[in-house]
Amino acid sequence: GAGVSQSPRYKVAKRGQDVALRCDPISGHVSLFWYQQALGQGPEFLTYFQNEAQLDKSGLPSDRFFAERPEGSVSTLKIQRTQQEDSAVYLCASSLGSLTGSVRNTEAFFGQGTRLTVV
Amino acid sequence: DAKTTQPNSMESNEEEPVHLPCNHSTISGTDYIHWYRQLPSQGPEYVIHGLTSNVNNRMASLAIAEDRKSSTLILHRATLRDAAVYYCILRDRGTGNQFYFGTGTSLTVIP
């Protein structure tokens, strides 16, 4: 596809359940980001990959959150033992550029997000 | 990271220009000013970005103050499809690719 694809679009999890959220970035994009967006708030940064390397995970709220991008393309955000406060939209974005790339190449393209509801 | 300040909400009549302000008094010399917008139930989408000079593209114009402590996103003719939350973001090429969003400005377009 032409854009960033996220699946599932909606996920309902029982408290304590583990969930895995998938992101298919635009082909060839080096950078990949995960964001968490609570209702009525702006997106909050979670983590950043450059190819398969996770260069920044400073935004992950707890050790229950884990992200990977093993082959430098598809990424998975995993949340273990979900809690009600994890309910949010999880957004994935990708961009062509890297840290040393042209700013022109650092426009980020976002997916539509996965809405996670923990009950 | 340098912070931005935007009004929570603004209204505009359809077909009229809209000026969305953003204050970023702690901007550093290497920060680029980016604007993204988020339509309901969608992910954010890129609008425009700049460093020092005013910028124009097919979507909007970006006017940057001479001291770079503020900027204004200009939509020349608002349409109903422009109703969205607009985020002004500072992005430092030197230290990372992360985008730090604030709460943005919710734009209502009145028909």
Interface residues (C-beta under 8 A of the other chain):
Chain A: V4 S31 F33 Y35 Q41 G42 P43 E44 F45 Y48 Q50 L55 D56 G59 L91 A93 S95 G97 S98 L99 V103 T106 E107 A108 F109 F110 G111 Q112 G113
Chain B: Y32 Y36 S41 Q42 G43 P44 E45 Y46 H49 L51 V85 Y87 R91 R93 G96 N97 Q98 F99 Y100 F101 G102 T103 G104
